[in-house]
Amino acid sequence: HKKEYVYLCCYDDNNWIPVCWSIPRKKQALFTKVGVNVLYLPAYYENGAIIPAGNAFILKENGELKCFSQKANKRETFATFYSKTPYRLHTALQAAGTIGTRFSVCNNKDLSDSLNVYTIEKLPFYEDSFKIPTNKKYRYLVCNFQNTPTFQDSYSIAEIKIFGENQQQLKGKLTGTKGISDNKLENVVDGDRVSFYQPNKSEKHQYIVFDFGKPCKIEKVEFYPRSDDNRIVTGELYELFYWDKKWISLGQQYGKENRLTFHSIPQNALFYIHNHTRGKEHRPFTYEKGKQVWW
């Protein structure tokens, strides 16, 4: 290439970004003090665009380069994907902050007859649910977070969905602890998995009450902790790409059971998943021994 400089790029949330440069000598370019176990792409920069100057590669700890070039024809029989970005630490902490939340049902307005039906005891991965196996009807569902732990942030939850007979979602009046700023109580029923409710911890009682107006049969409750909403979601449209000097599509697919399953895709390839329904974030990954490994 006639360009004077060649760059070494890393990948951010959406694109290759130059992080250092070198002046090429014939067909070689020297980069010093380079971090290991990192994904790189040598590239030129022309008219605002990144032009590959070689294969993308991972620099291993022993100094070897694992290059991504799809000249070989080996294929994965099938591969299953659960997310389009890694499960970040702050997302895990936000989910862990809901552990200890107690759900109860009752019919008295003063909540004196509350019956505990579920307690969050394990970290929910973006979403979880529970069923209430009884034919008895209840007017109120109470979500009590009085005794939840405190990590970096105060308690927060994105959505709570309540279903009655025939999978019909129940609606009702919402009361409880006042929310902080824009993170208001109504956010738990706005249908948006990114907006969230964060209660004012200075209030004595920490709870949400759903009043259905009359006793109803409650069959299932779904809850979504605050998150970046980057898991695979049932019913949303995704596209899988692999890298071979550019991103090449392997087809589109709707999420099913919060996962994607693709058949006959390249082995030892670099992939990323794009959500066409909503959201912009994604990260490149490899597929190793049945798992997504992020770079």
ChimeraX commands (.cxc) that place a marker at each C-alpha (Angstrom):
marker #1 position 0.00,0.00,0.00 radius 0.5
marker #1 position 1.23,3.50,-0.76 radius 0.5
marker #1 position 0.25,4.90,2.64 radius 0.5
marker #1 position 3.12,6.19,4.77 radius 0.5
marker #1 position 1.73,4.93,8.09 radius 0.5
marker #1 position 0.15,1.69,9.22 radius 0.5
marker #1 position -1.93,1.52,12.38 radius 0.5
marker #1 position -2.68,-1.17,14.92 radius 0.5
marker #1 position -6.38,-1.15,15.85 radius 0.5
marker #1 position -8.42,-2.54,18.73 radius 0.5
marker #1 position -12.20,-2.94,18.74 radius 0.5
marker #1 position -14.48,-0.71,20.80 radius 0.5
marker #1 position -18.27,-1.13,21.09 radius 0.5
marker #1 position -18.87,-0.58,17.37 radius 0.5
marker #1 position -15.72,-0.37,15.25 radius 0.5
marker #1 position -11.98,-0.78,14.83 radius 0.5
marker #1 position -10.10,2.08,16.52 radius 0.5
marker #1 position -6.38,2.90,15.92 radius 0.5
marker #1 position -4.33,2.72,19.14 radius 0.5
marker #1 position -0.76,3.04,17.79 radius 0.5
marker #1 position 1.10,3.59,14.53 radius 0.5
marker #1 position 4.25,2.58,12.69 radius 0.5
marker #1 position 6.10,3.34,9.45 radius 0.5
marker #1 position 6.13,0.13,7.37 radius 0.5
marker #1 position 9.37,-1.23,5.95 radius 0.5
marker #1 position 8.60,-3.28,2.83 radius 0.5
marker #1 position 6.04,-5.85,4.07 radius 0.5
marker #1 position 6.66,-5.45,7.80 radius 0.5
marker #1 position 5.65,-2.98,10.49 radius 0.5
marker #1 position 7.11,-2.97,14.01 radius 0.5
marker #1 position 4.96,-2.20,17.06 radius 0.5
marker #1 position 6.62,-2.21,20.48 radius 0.5
marker #1 position 5.25,-2.66,24.03 radius 0.5
marker #1 position 2.06,-4.28,22.81 radius 0.5
marker #1 position -0.45,-5.75,25.28 radius 0.5
marker #1 position -1.03,-9.51,25.16 radius 0.5
marker #1 position -4.31,-11.48,25.01 radius 0.5
marker #1 position -5.79,-8.62,22.98 radius 0.5
marker #1 position -7.52,-8.55,19.59 radius 0.5
marker #1 position -5.78,-6.39,16.96 radius 0.5
marker #1 position -6.13,-5.40,13.31 radius 0.5
marker #1 position -3.27,-3.84,11.28 radius 0.5
marker #1 position -4.80,-1.20,9.04 radius 0.5
marker #1 position -4.39,1.86,6.87 radius 0.5
marker #1 position -6.48,4.99,7.28 radius 0.5
marker #1 position -7.86,6.53,4.13 radius 0.5
marker #1 position -10.67,9.06,3.59 radius 0.5
marker #1 position -12.00,8.48,7.10 radius 0.5
marker #1 position -12.13,4.71,6.68 radius 0.5
marker #1 position -10.15,1.82,8.19 radius 0.5
marker #1 position -8.67,-0.42,5.47 radius 0.5
marker #1 position -7.23,-3.77,6.67 radius 0.5
marker #1 position -3.50,-4.16,6.07 radius 0.5
marker #1 position -3.54,-7.83,7.10 radius 0.5
marker #1 position -5.50,-10.40,9.05 radius 0.5
marker #1 position -7.07,-9.60,12.41 radius 0.5
marker #1 position -5.24,-11.48,15.15 radius 0.5
marker #1 position -5.01,-12.13,18.87 radius 0.5
marker #1 position -1.55,-11.65,20.36 radius 0.5
marker #1 position -1.08,-14.54,22.78 radius 0.5
marker #1 position 0.94,-14.38,25.97 radius 0.5
marker #1 position 3.72,-16.52,24.46 radius 0.5
marker #1 position 4.09,-14.08,21.55 radius 0.5
marker #1 position 2.24,-16.16,18.96 radius 0.5
marker #1 position -0.37,-14.60,16.70 radius 0.5
marker #1 position -3.74,-16.30,16.32 radius 0.5
marker #1 position -4.87,-14.99,12.93 radius 0.5
marker #1 position -8.42,-14.92,11.58 radius 0.5
marker #1 position -8.49,-15.91,7.94 radius 0.5
marker #1 position -11.22,-18.19,6.62 radius 0.5
marker #1 position -9.24,-20.06,3.97 radius 0.5
marker #1 position -9.96,-23.37,5.72 radius 0.5
marker #1 position -13.37,-24.97,5.24 radius 0.5
marker #1 position -13.87,-26.46,8.71 radius 0.5
marker #1 position -17.34,-25.76,10.09 radius 0.5
marker #1 position -19.08,-25.90,13.45 radius 0.5
marker #1 position -22.05,-28.28,13.27 radius 0.5
marker #1 position -24.02,-25.81,15.39 radius 0.5
marker #1 position -23.32,-23.01,17.86 radius 0.5
marker #1 position -25.52,-21.45,20.54 radius 0.5
marker #1 position -25.20,-17.80,21.60 radius 0.5
marker #1 position -26.69,-16.11,24.67 radius 0.5
marker #1 position -25.47,-12.50,24.49 radius 0.5
marker #1 position -24.03,-9.87,22.17 radius 0.5
marker #1 position -21.62,-8.44,24.78 radius 0.5
marker #1 position -19.86,-9.92,27.81 radius 0.5
marker #1 position -21.70,-9.95,31.12 radius 0.5
marker #1 position -19.97,-6.94,32.68 radius 0.5
marker #1 position -19.10,-6.62,36.37 radius 0.5
marker #1 position -21.34,-3.60,36.99 radius 0.5
marker #1 position -24.27,-5.43,35.36 radius 0.5
marker #1 position -23.66,-8.44,37.59 radius 0.5
marker #1 position -23.51,-6.19,40.67 radius 0.5
marker #1 position -26.81,-4.54,39.74 radius 0.5
marker #1 position -28.40,-7.98,39.40 radius 0.5
marker #1 position -26.83,-9.20,42.64 radius 0.5
marker #1 position -28.34,-6.19,44.40 radius 0.5
marker #1 position -31.79,-7.74,43.96 radius 0.5
marker #1 position -30.90,-10.87,45.96 radius 0.5
marker #1 position -33.10,-10.96,49.04 radius 0.5
marker #1 position -36.09,-9.34,47.34 radius 0.5
marker #1 position -39.28,-10.98,48.67 radius 0.5
marker #1 position -42.53,-11.30,46.75 radius 0.5
marker #1 position -45.78,-11.85,48.67 radius 0.5
marker #1 position -49.51,-11.91,47.94 radius 0.5
marker #1 position -52.44,-10.75,50.08 radius 0.5
marker #1 position -56.01,-9.48,50.09 radius 0.5
marker #1 position -56.03,-7.01,53.00 radius 0.5
marker #1 position -55.35,-3.36,52.18 radius 0.5
marker #1 position -52.99,-3.07,55.17 radius 0.5
marker #1 position -51.03,-6.09,53.84 radius 0.5
marker #1 position -51.50,-7.82,57.20 radius 0.5
marker #1 position -52.28,-11.20,55.61 radius 0.5
marker #1 position -49.19,-11.22,53.36 radius 0.5
marker #1 position -48.04,-14.66,52.26 radius 0.5
marker #1 position -44.47,-14.93,50.99 radius 0.5
marker #1 position -44.40,-16.80,47.65 radius 0.5
marker #1 position -40.86,-16.22,46.38 radius 0.5
marker #1 position -37.48,-14.83,47.46 radius 0.5
marker #1 position -34.68,-14.01,45.01 radius 0.5
marker #1 position -31.82,-16.20,46.26 radius 0.5
marker #1 position -29.53,-16.39,43.21 radius 0.5
marker #1 position -28.19,-13.85,40.77 radius 0.5
marker #1 position -30.71,-13.33,37.95 radius 0.5
marker #1 position -29.07,-13.30,34.50 radius 0.5
marker #1 position -30.87,-10.29,32.99 radius 0.5
marker #1 position -34.27,-11.84,33.74 radius 0.5
marker #1 position -35.90,-14.47,35.96 radius 0.5
marker #1 position -39.39,-15.63,36.87 radius 0.5
marker #1 position -41.39,-17.76,39.25 radius 0.5
marker #1 position -44.82,-19.40,39.27 radius 0.5
marker #1 position -47.46,-19.35,42.02 radius 0.5
marker #1 position -49.03,-22.85,42.02 radius 0.5
marker #1 position -52.37,-22.12,43.67 radius 0.5
marker #1 position -55.95,-21.57,42.60 radius 0.5
marker #1 position -56.55,-18.95,45.29 radius 0.5
marker #1 position -57.05,-15.37,44.13 radius 0.5
marker #1 position -55.25,-12.30,45.50 radius 0.5
marker #1 position -55.79,-8.57,45.06 radius 0.5
marker #1 position -52.26,-7.43,45.93 radius 0.5
marker #1 position -48.75,-8.47,44.95 radius 0.5
marker #1 position -45.99,-6.97,47.10 radius 0.5
marker #1 position -42.33,-6.68,46.13 radius 0.5
marker #1 position -40.33,-6.05,49.32 radius 0.5
marker #1 position -36.64,-5.07,49.09 radius 0.5
marker #1 position -36.16,-3.95,52.68 radius 0.5
marker #1 position -33.30,-6.40,53.34 radius 0.5
marker #1 position -31.40,-6.41,50.06 radius 0.5
marker #1 position -27.61,-5.80,50.05 radius 0.5
marker #1 position -25.99,-2.54,49.00 radius 0.5
marker #1 position -23.17,-2.65,46.47 radius 0.5
marker #1 position -21.95,0.28,44.36 radius 0.5
marker #1 position -25.46,1.60,43.72 radius 0.5
marker #1 position -28.73,1.62,45.57 radius 0.5
marker #1 position -31.30,-1.08,44.83 radius 0.5
marker #1 position -32.71,-0.90,41.29 radius 0.5
marker #1 position -35.03,-2.98,39.13 radius 0.5
marker #1 position -36.06,-2.45,35.50 radius 0.5
marker #1 position -39.32,-4.36,35.02 radius 0.5
marker #1 position -41.86,-6.50,36.85 radius 0.5
marker #1 position -44.48,-8.33,34.80 radius 0.5
marker #1 position -47.39,-10.22,36.36 radius 0.5
marker #1 position -49.43,-12.79,34.46 radius 0.5
marker #1 position -52.80,-14.30,35.28 radius 0.5
marker #1 position -54.81,-17.01,33.59 radius 0.5
marker #1 position -54.12,-17.78,29.91 radius 0.5
marker #1 position -50.83,-15.81,30.02 radius 0.5
marker #1 position -52.76,-12.54,30.26 radius 0.5
marker #1 position -50.66,-9.75,31.76 radius 0.5
marker #1 position -52.32,-8.19,34.80 radius 0.5
marker #1 position -52.53,-4.43,35.19 radius 0.5
marker #1 position -53.17,-2.49,38.37 radius 0.5
marker #1 position -52.52,0.58,40.48 radius 0.5
marker #1 position -48.92,0.99,41.59 radius 0.5
marker #1 position -47.87,2.34,45.00 radius 0.5
marker #1 position -44.76,2.10,47.13 radius 0.5
marker #1 position -41.47,3.78,47.94 radius 0.5
marker #1 position -40.87,6.96,45.97 radius 0.5
marker #1 position -38.25,6.77,43.23 radius 0.5
marker #1 position -35.13,8.92,42.91 radius 0.5
marker #1 position -35.09,11.59,40.16 radius 0.5
marker #1 position -36.10,10.10,36.79 radius 0.5
marker #1 position -35.83,6.56,38.15 radius 0.5
marker #1 position -39.46,6.66,39.20 radius 0.5
marker #1 position -41.75,3.91,40.40 radius 0.5
marker #1 position -43.67,3.78,37.10 radius 0.5
marker #1 position -40.53,2.58,35.31 radius 0.5
marker #1 position -41.13,-0.99,36.52 radius 0.5
marker #1 position -44.19,-1.25,34.26 radius 0.5
marker #1 position -43.22,0.95,31.27 radius 0.5
marker #1 position -42.21,-1.99,29.06 radius 0.5
marker #1 position -38.63,-0.69,28.71 radius 0.5
marker #1 position -35.88,-3.05,29.95 radius 0.5
marker #1 position -33.30,-0.23,30.08 radius 0.5
marker #1 position -35.18,2.33,32.19 radius 0.5
marker #1 position -35.24,1.35,35.86 radius 0.5
marker #1 position -36.74,2.17,39.24 radius 0.5
marker #1 position -34.44,3.20,42.09 radius 0.5
marker #1 position -36.16,3.77,45.44 radius 0.5
marker #1 position -35.37,6.51,47.92 radius 0.5
marker #1 position -33.47,4.59,50.60 radius 0.5
marker #1 position -34.17,7.25,53.21 radius 0.5
marker #1 position -37.80,6.13,53.42 radius 0.5
marker #1 position -38.67,3.74,56.25 radius 0.5
marker #1 position -40.45,1.11,54.16 radius 0.5
marker #1 position -38.93,-0.27,50.97 radius 0.5
marker #1 position -41.54,-1.95,48.81 radius 0.5
marker #1 position -43.78,-1.88,45.71 radius 0.5
marker #1 position -47.47,-2.82,45.85 radius 0.5
marker #1 position -49.50,-3.87,42.81 radius 0.5
marker #1 position -53.25,-3.43,43.37 radius 0.5
marker #1 position -55.32,-5.27,40.75 radius 0.5
marker #1 position -58.58,-3.76,42.03 radius 0.5
marker #1 position -60.06,-7.17,42.79 radius 0.5
marker #1 position -58.74,-10.65,43.68 radius 0.5
marker #1 position -57.12,-12.31,40.65 radius 0.5
marker #1 position -55.43,-15.63,40.01 radius 0.5
marker #1 position -51.70,-14.94,39.67 radius 0.5
marker #1 position -49.85,-17.64,37.78 radius 0.5
marker #1 position -46.43,-16.16,36.99 radius 0.5
marker #1 position -44.21,-13.18,37.81 radius 0.5
marker #1 position -41.24,-12.06,35.67 radius 0.5
marker #1 position -38.62,-9.62,36.99 radius 0.5
marker #1 position -35.76,-7.83,35.24 radius 0.5
marker #1 position -32.90,-6.28,37.24 radius 0.5
marker #1 position -31.34,-3.08,35.95 radius 0.5
marker #1 position -28.96,-4.00,33.12 radius 0.5
marker #1 position -27.39,-3.00,29.80 radius 0.5
marker #1 position -30.00,-5.20,28.04 radius 0.5
marker #1 position -27.41,-7.00,25.91 radius 0.5
marker #1 position -28.57,-10.59,26.27 radius 0.5
marker #1 position -30.33,-12.40,23.44 radius 0.5
marker #1 position -34.06,-11.66,23.78 radius 0.5
marker #1 position -36.85,-13.91,22.54 radius 0.5
marker #1 position -38.63,-12.43,19.53 radius 0.5
marker #1 position -36.00,-9.82,18.62 radius 0.5
marker #1 position -34.13,-9.96,15.28 radius 0.5
marker #1 position -30.38,-10.61,15.24 radius 0.5
marker #1 position -27.68,-11.00,12.60 radius 0.5
marker #1 position -24.45,-12.98,12.98 radius 0.5
marker #1 position -21.24,-11.80,11.25 radius 0.5
marker #1 position -17.74,-13.25,10.93 radius 0.5
marker #1 position -14.52,-11.45,10.01 radius 0.5
marker #1 position -12.53,-12.12,6.84 radius 0.5
marker #1 position -10.94,-8.76,6.00 radius 0.5
marker #1 position -14.46,-7.36,6.48 radius 0.5
marker #1 position -17.58,-8.35,8.41 radius 0.5
marker #1 position -19.54,-10.97,6.44 radius 0.5
marker #1 position -23.12,-11.91,7.32 radius 0.5
marker #1 position -24.02,-15.48,8.26 radius 0.5
marker #1 position -27.73,-14.71,8.26 radius 0.5
marker #1 position -30.48,-13.30,10.44 radius 0.5
marker #1 position -32.49,-15.04,13.11 radius 0.5
marker #1 position -35.10,-14.22,15.74 radius 0.5
marker #1 position -34.18,-14.98,19.35 radius 0.5
marker #1 position -35.88,-18.10,20.71 radius 0.5
marker #1 position -35.84,-19.06,24.40 radius 0.5
marker #1 position -33.37,-16.17,24.92 radius 0.5
marker #1 position -30.74,-17.70,22.65 radius 0.5
marker #1 position -29.64,-18.06,19.02 radius 0.5
marker #1 position -28.59,-21.31,17.37 radius 0.5
marker #1 position -26.71,-21.21,14.06 radius 0.5
marker #1 position -25.66,-24.25,12.02 radius 0.5
marker #1 position -22.60,-24.84,9.84 radius 0.5
marker #1 position -20.65,-21.69,10.71 radius 0.5
marker #1 position -16.86,-21.29,10.29 radius 0.5
marker #1 position -14.57,-22.74,12.95 radius 0.5
marker #1 position -11.79,-20.66,14.54 radius 0.5
marker #1 position -13.50,-17.46,13.39 radius 0.5
marker #1 position -14.08,-14.04,14.88 radius 0.5
marker #1 position -17.79,-13.18,15.24 radius 0.5
marker #1 position -20.11,-10.45,16.36 radius 0.5
marker #1 position -23.90,-10.26,16.76 radius 0.5
marker #1 position -26.01,-7.25,15.82 radius 0.5
marker #1 position -29.52,-6.68,17.20 radius 0.5
marker #1 position -31.76,-5.16,14.49 radius 0.5
marker #1 position -34.67,-4.64,16.90 radius 0.5
marker #1 position -32.99,-2.36,19.43 radius 0.5
marker #1 position -29.62,-1.44,20.94 radius 0.5
marker #1 position -26.22,-0.64,19.40 radius 0.5
marker #1 position -23.58,-2.32,21.58 radius 0.5
marker #1 position -21.77,-5.48,20.51 radius 0.5
marker #1 position -18.38,-7.10,21.07 radius 0.5
marker #1 position -16.34,-9.48,18.89 radius 0.5
marker #1 position -15.98,-13.01,20.21 radius 0.5
marker #1 position -14.63,-16.43,19.35 radius 0.5
marker #1 position -16.54,-19.66,19.88 radius 0.5
marker #1 position -14.45,-22.12,21.87 radius 0.5
marker #1 position -15.60,-25.46,23.31 radius 0.5
marker #1 position -19.24,-24.40,23.14 radius 0.5
marker #1 position -18.72,-21.00,24.76 radius 0.5
marker #1 position -18.53,-17.37,23.64 radius 0.5
marker #1 position -15.10,-15.91,24.47 radius 0.5
marker #1 position -15.05,-12.10,24.30 radius 0.5
marker #1 position -12.27,-9.83,22.95 radius 0.5
marker link #1:1,2 radius 0.2
marker link #1:2,3 radius 0.2
marker link #1:3,4 radius 0.2
marker link #1:4,5 radius 0.2
marker link #1:5,6 radius 0.2
marker link #1:6,7 radius 0.2
marker link #1:7,8 radius 0.2
marker link #1:8,9 radius 0.2
marker link #1:9,10 radius 0.2
marker link #1:10,11 radius 0.2
marker link #1:11,12 radius 0.2
marker link #1:12,13 radius 0.2
marker link #1:13,14 radius 0.2
marker link #1:14,15 radius 0.2
marker link #1:15,16 radius 0.2
marker link #1:16,17 radius 0.2
marker link #1:17,18 radius 0.2
marker link #1:18,19 radius 0.2
marker link #1:19,20 radius 0.2
marker link #1:20,21 radius 0.2
marker link #1:21,22 radius 0.2
marker link #1:22,23 radius 0.2
marker link #1:23,24 radius 0.2
marker link #1:24,25 radius 0.2
marker link #1:25,26 radius 0.2
marker link #1:26,27 radius 0.2
marker link #1:27,28 radius 0.2
marker link #1:28,29 radius 0.2
marker link #1:29,30 radius 0.2
marker link #1:30,31 radius 0.2
marker link #1:31,32 radius 0.2
marker link #1:32,33 radius 0.2
marker link #1:33,34 radius 0.2
marker link #1:34,35 radius 0.2
marker link #1:35,36 radius 0.2
marker link #1:36,37 radius 0.2
marker link #1:37,38 radius 0.2
marker link #1:38,39 radius 0.2
marker link #1:39,40 radius 0.2
marker link #1:40,41 radius 0.2
marker link #1:41,42 radius 0.2
marker link #1:42,43 radius 0.2
marker link #1:43,44 radius 0.2
marker link #1:44,45 radius 0.2
marker link #1:45,46 radius 0.2
marker link #1:46,47 radius 0.2
marker link #1:47,48 radius 0.2
marker link #1:48,49 radius 0.2
marker link #1:49,50 radius 0.2
marker link #1:50,51 radius 0.2
marker link #1:51,52 radius 0.2
marker link #1:52,53 radius 0.2
marker link #1:53,54 radius 0.2
marker link #1:54,55 radius 0.2
marker link #1:55,56 radius 0.2
marker link #1:56,57 radius 0.2
marker link #1:57,58 radius 0.2
marker link #1:58,59 radius 0.2
marker link #1:59,60 radius 0.2
marker link #1:60,61 radius 0.2
marker link #1:61,62 radius 0.2
marker link #1:62,63 radius 0.2
marker link #1:63,64 radius 0.2
marker link #1:64,65 radius 0.2
marker link #1:65,66 radius 0.2
marker link #1:66,67 radius 0.2
marker link #1:67,68 radius 0.2
marker link #1:68,69 radius 0.2
marker link #1:69,70 radius 0.2
marker link #1:70,71 radius 0.2
marker link #1:71,72 radius 0.2
marker link #1:72,73 radius 0.2
marker link #1:73,74 radius 0.2
marker link #1:74,75 radius 0.2
marker link #1:75,76 radius 0.2
marker link #1:76,77 radius 0.2
marker link #1:77,78 radius 0.2
marker link #1:78,79 radius 0.2
marker link #1:79,80 radius 0.2
marker link #1:80,81 radius 0.2
marker link #1:81,82 radius 0.2
marker link #1:82,83 radius 0.2
marker link #1:83,84 radius 0.2
marker link #1:84,85 radius 0.2
marker link #1:85,86 radius 0.2
marker link #1:86,87 radius 0.2
marker link #1:87,88 radius 0.2
marker link #1:88,89 radius 0.2
marker link #1:89,90 radius 0.2
marker link #1:90,91 radius 0.2
marker link #1:91,92 radius 0.2
marker link #1:92,93 radius 0.2
marker link #1:93,94 radius 0.2
marker link #1:94,95 radius 0.2
marker link #1:95,96 radius 0.2
marker link #1:96,97 radius 0.2
marker link #1:97,98 radius 0.2
marker link #1:98,99 radius 0.2
marker link #1:99,100 radius 0.2
marker link #1:100,101 radius 0.2
marker link #1:101,102 radius 0.2
marker link #1:102,103 radius 0.2
marker link #1:103,104 radius 0.2
marker link #1:104,105 radius 0.2
marker link #1:105,106 radius 0.2
marker link #1:106,107 radius 0.2
marker link #1:107,108 radius 0.2
marker link #1:108,109 radius 0.2
marker link #1:109,110 radius 0.2
marker link #1:110,111 radius 0.2
marker link #1:111,112 radius 0.2
marker link #1:112,113 radius 0.2
marker link #1:113,114 radius 0.2
marker link #1:114,115 radius 0.2
marker link #1:115,116 radius 0.2
marker link #1:116,117 radius 0.2
marker link #1:117,118 radius 0.2
marker link #1:118,119 radius 0.2
marker link #1:119,120 radius 0.2
marker link #1:120,121 radius 0.2
marker link #1:121,122 radius 0.2
marker link #1:122,123 radius 0.2
marker link #1:123,124 radius 0.2
marker link #1:124,125 radius 0.2
marker link #1:125,126 radius 0.2
marker link #1:126,127 radius 0.2
marker link #1:127,128 radius 0.2
marker link #1:128,129 radius 0.2
marker link #1:129,130 radius 0.2
marker link #1:130,131 radius 0.2
marker link #1:131,132 radius 0.2
marker link #1:132,133 radius 0.2
marker link #1:133,134 radius 0.2
marker link #1:134,135 radius 0.2
marker link #1:135,136 radius 0.2
marker link #1:136,137 radius 0.2
marker link #1:137,138 radius 0.2
marker link #1:138,139 radius 0.2
marker link #1:139,140 radius 0.2
marker link #1:140,141 radius 0.2
marker link #1:141,142 radius 0.2
marker link #1:142,143 radius 0.2
marker link #1:143,144 radius 0.2
marker link #1:144,145 radius 0.2
marker link #1:145,146 radius 0.2
marker link #1:146,147 radius 0.2
marker link #1:147,148 radius 0.2
marker link #1:148,149 radius 0.2
marker link #1:149,150 radius 0.2
marker link #1:150,151 radius 0.2
marker link #1:151,152 radius 0.2
marker link #1:152,153 radius 0.2
marker link #1:153,154 radius 0.2
marker link #1:154,155 radius 0.2
marker link #1:155,156 radius 0.2
marker link #1:156,157 radius 0.2
marker link #1:157,158 radius 0.2
marker link #1:158,159 radius 0.2
marker link #1:159,160 radius 0.2
marker link #1:160,161 radius 0.2
marker link #1:161,162 radius 0.2
marker link #1:162,163 radius 0.2
marker link #1:163,164 radius 0.2
marker link #1:164,165 radius 0.2
marker link #1:165,166 radius 0.2
marker link #1:166,167 radius 0.2
marker link #1:167,168 radius 0.2
marker link #1:168,169 radius 0.2
marker link #1:169,170 radius 0.2
marker link #1:170,171 radius 0.2
marker link #1:171,172 radius 0.2
marker link #1:172,173 radius 0.2
marker link #1:173,174 radius 0.2
marker link #1:174,175 radius 0.2
marker link #1:175,176 radius 0.2
marker link #1:176,177 radius 0.2
marker link #1:177,178 radius 0.2
marker link #1:178,179 radius 0.2
marker link #1:179,180 radius 0.2
marker link #1:180,181 radius 0.2
marker link #1:181,182 radius 0.2
marker link #1:182,183 radius 0.2
marker link #1:183,184 radius 0.2
marker link #1:184,185 radius 0.2
marker link #1:185,186 radius 0.2
marker link #1:186,187 radius 0.2
marker link #1:187,188 radius 0.2
marker link #1:188,189 radius 0.2
marker link #1:189,190 radius 0.2
marker link #1:190,191 radius 0.2
marker link #1:191,192 radius 0.2
marker link #1:192,193 radius 0.2
marker link #1:193,194 radius 0.2
marker link #1:194,195 radius 0.2
marker link #1:195,196 radius 0.2
marker link #1:196,197 radius 0.2
marker link #1:197,198 radius 0.2
marker link #1:198,199 radius 0.2
marker link #1:199,200 radius 0.2
marker link #1:200,201 radius 0.2
marker link #1:201,202 radius 0.2
marker link #1:202,203 radius 0.2
marker link #1:203,204 radius 0.2
marker link #1:204,205 radius 0.2
marker link #1:205,206 radius 0.2
marker link #1:206,207 radius 0.2
marker link #1:207,208 radius 0.2
marker link #1:208,209 radius 0.2
marker link #1:209,210 radius 0.2
marker link #1:210,211 radius 0.2
marker link #1:211,212 radius 0.2
marker link #1:212,213 radius 0.2
marker link #1:213,214 radius 0.2
marker link #1:214,215 radius 0.2
marker link #1:215,216 radius 0.2
marker link #1:216,217 radius 0.2
marker link #1:217,218 radius 0.2
marker link #1:218,219 radius 0.2
marker link #1:219,220 radius 0.2
marker link #1:220,221 radius 0.2
marker link #1:221,222 radius 0.2
marker link #1:222,223 radius 0.2
marker link #1:223,224 radius 0.2
marker link #1:224,225 radius 0.2
marker link #1:225,226 radius 0.2
marker link #1:226,227 radius 0.2
marker link #1:227,228 radius 0.2
marker link #1:228,229 radius 0.2
marker link #1:229,230 radius 0.2
marker link #1:230,231 radius 0.2
marker link #1:231,232 radius 0.2
marker link #1:232,233 radius 0.2
marker link #1:233,234 radius 0.2
marker link #1:234,235 radius 0.2
marker link #1:235,236 radius 0.2
marker link #1:236,237 radius 0.2
marker link #1:237,238 radius 0.2
marker link #1:238,239 radius 0.2
marker link #1:239,240 radius 0.2
marker link #1:240,241 radius 0.2
marker link #1:241,242 radius 0.2
marker link #1:242,243 radius 0.2
marker link #1:243,244 radius 0.2
marker link #1:244,245 radius 0.2
marker link #1:245,246 radius 0.2
marker link #1:246,247 radius 0.2
marker link #1:247,248 radius 0.2
marker link #1:248,249 radius 0.2
marker link #1:249,250 radius 0.2
marker link #1:250,251 radius 0.2
marker link #1:251,252 radius 0.2
marker link #1:252,253 radius 0.2
marker link #1:253,254 radius 0.2
marker link #1:254,255 radius 0.2
marker link #1:255,256 radius 0.2
marker link #1:256,257 radius 0.2
marker link #1:257,258 radius 0.2
marker link #1:258,259 radius 0.2
marker link #1:259,260 radius 0.2
marker link #1:260,261 radius 0.2
marker link #1:261,262 radius 0.2
marker link #1:262,263 radius 0.2
marker link #1:263,264 radius 0.2
marker link #1:264,265 radius 0.2
marker link #1:265,266 radius 0.2
marker link #1:266,267 radius 0.2
marker link #1:267,268 radius 0.2
marker link #1:268,269 radius 0.2
marker link #1:269,270 radius 0.2
marker link #1:270,271 radius 0.2
marker link #1:271,272 radius 0.2
marker link #1:272,273 radius 0.2
marker link #1:273,274 radius 0.2
marker link #1:274,275 radius 0.2
marker link #1:275,276 radius 0.2
marker link #1:276,277 radius 0.2
marker link #1:277,278 radius 0.2
marker link #1:278,279 radius 0.2
marker link #1:279,280 radius 0.2
marker link #1:280,281 radius 0.2
marker link #1:281,282 radius 0.2
marker link #1:282,283 radius 0.2
marker link #1:283,284 radius 0.2
marker link #1:284,285 radius 0.2
marker link #1:285,286 radius 0.2
marker link #1:286,287 radius 0.2
marker link #1:287,288 radius 0.2
marker link #1:288,289 radius 0.2
marker link #1:289,290 radius 0.2
marker link #1:290,291 radius 0.2
marker link #1:291,292 radius 0.2
marker link #1:292,293 radius 0.2
marker link #1:293,294 radius 0.2
marker link #1:294,295 radius 0.2
view
